[in-house]
Amino acid sequence: MTTVESPTSARPRGHRDRLLDGAMQCLREKGYAGTTARDLVAASGTNLASIGYHFGSKAALLDEAIARGFADWAAEVERAMFAAPDAGAAERFATSLEAMVDRFEELRPYLVAFIEALPRALRSPELRDLLARAYADCREAGAAMVRAAIEGEDAEIGEGEARDLASVGMAICDGLIVQWLLDPDATPSADRVVAALGAAMRTAPAVPGQPE
């Protein structure tokens, strides 16, 4: 039996969590460059001193919010992927792409902040490590989704293969984000991506050493 905590017994969220929540909101509404420290304070209901105490700087707070966005988005994709309990693997993969690719317009300020963080990560070991860990977590989450999606079907996949497939899926999403930000009208939707991947699988030559 599930026990539901009452509002009075629920553990209150501290300033650090509230700052991250506020930073996520600001990234989506204002973007990285458009967010000020006072915006973060207003969105989180905290104070300026809390930013320095918990994160050291406004930039560090926003960077961690970008990394947390990876995990939040991965969780949303997983919920969408397994929303239909009787769906097959192919349908689950198509649904996961819809949860990624077809939400670009909704997430545009956050996507811009993510792209802007990449060149800074090349110069900042701290940010590079933060984003690398976020990618690693998403890769592991994606691999778990792949294995769960094909469970019960006439297919097997090892942990390494599932992880590689998750990396390929992330690379497709990252590449489509860049294309969409530059030319949204020319960027394919999720159903067109699925169709293109299917066509590629049908027409690809056999890999040497692999059964046809």
N, C-alpha and C positions, 0 to 999 in steps of 0.2 A: 504493500500500500504506500502511495506517495504522500509524504508529509509536506504540507504547504506552510511556510513560515508566515506569521502575521507581520504587517508593516512595522509594528513596534519592535519585533524581534529580529528583523532583517538587519544585517550589519551595514552601517552607514558607509558610503563611499568617501574615501579620503580625498584630500586636495589633489594628490597625484593622479588618481583615476579621473577625477572631475576635470582636471586640466587636459588629460588625453581626450576625454569625451568632447570637451570644448574645442580642442585643436582639430579633431576629426570634422566637427561641424563647420569650423572656419575654413578648412581646406576645401570642403565641398561647396561652400557658399561664396568664398572670397578668393580662394586659391592661395598659394604659398606667398607670393610677392605682395598680395593685397591684404594679408593678415598682419595686424599690429599687436603688440603686447596687450594693449587695452582691449582689443577685440577678444583676445584669449581670456582675459579676466572677466569680461562681460558674459561670454558664452559659458564659462565654467563656474561663475559665481564665487571665485576665489579672490586673490589679490596679487599684485605685481611681485611681492616678495616670494610668493610660492613658486613662481616660475624659476627664479634663481635657485631657490632651495632644493627643488626636486629635480631640475633638469640642467641648471647652469646657465641656460640662455634660451631665448625665444626660438632660435634656429634649432637647437637640440630638441626642444619639445616638438616642434613641427616635424622634424626628421623622424622622431620616434612614432609620431602619429601616422606618418606615411607607412612605416614598417608595420604598425598595427593594422593599417588598412588592408595589407596583404592578407593577414589572418582572417579579418572580418569578411573580406570578399570570398576567400576560399570556403569559409563556413556557409556563406549564402549559396555558393555554387553547389556545395554538398547537399544542402537542404533541397534545392531545386532538383538535383540529380536523382534523389531518392524519394521524392514526394509521391510518385506513383509506385506503389509496392510491387505491382505486377509487370512493370516495364522491363523490356529486354535490354541487353547491353548497348545495342546500337541506339535505341531510343534514349537511354540514359546519357550517352555521350553527346547526342544532339541537344538534349536539354541542358547539359552543362555548358555547351558552347553558346546557347541562347542566353544563359545567365551571365556569361562573360561578354560576348561580342555585342549583343543587342542592348546593352545598358550603357554604352559609351556616352551617349548624349546626357543621360542622367548624372554620370560621374565625371563630366568633362573637367571641372576645376581640379578635382583630385588627380585625374590623369595628367593634367598639365604639371601639377606639383611633382608627380612621380618622375616625369621626363626631365623636369628641371633639376631634380636631385641627382640624376646620373652623372653629369659632368662634375658636380661638386664631390661626388663619391670618389672620383679618380684622384682628387687632391686631398681628401680627408680620410685617413685610415679608420677613424671612428665611424663615419657614415658608411664607408665601404663595408666594414664588418657588420654593421647593423642591417644593411640591405642584403648582404650575403646570407646572414642568418634568416632573414625573412624569406628569401628565396628557398633556402634549405627546408624551412618549415612547410612552405607551400608545396615543395616537391614531395615531401613525405606524405602530406595530406592528400595530394593528387594521386600518389601511388596507392595509398590505401583505398581511395575511391575507385581506381581502376580495378584493383583486386576484388573489391566488393561488388562492382558492377558485373563482372563476368562470373561471379560465383553461381554455380548451378547450371552453367551453360557448358556446351561441349568445347571448352577451350581451357588452356592452362597458361599461366604466366608467372614467371619468377619475380622475386622482389626487385632484382636489378632491372629486369625488363620493364616492370611496372613503373619504376622510378624514371627510367629513360623515357618512357611514353609520357609521363607527367611533364618531364622537361621539354619534350617536343610540343606538348600542348601549351605550356607556358610561353615558349618561343613564338608560337603562332599568335597567341594573344598579344604579346608584347609588340610583335611586328605589325599587327592590325591596329593597335593603338596608335603607333607612329603614323601609319598610312591615314587613319581616320582623322587625326589631328591636322594633317596637311591637306587632305582632300576627302572629306567625308562622303561625298556623293559617289566617289569611285571605289570606296571600300566595300567589299562584299558583306552581306548580312550573314547570320549564323547558318541559315539553311543553304545559302550558296557556298559557304565554306565546307559544310558537310558534303554537298554534292561534288565539290572540287576534290575533296579528299577521297571520296569514293571512286571518282574517275581516275585519280592518280593510282589508287590501289589496283584497279582493273587493268590499267595499261602499263604499269611498271614491270620491267623485265625481272625474271627470277633472280634472286640473289645467289651467287655461286656458293655451293655447299649446302643450300637450303632446299628442302623438298618443294616441288612445284605444286 
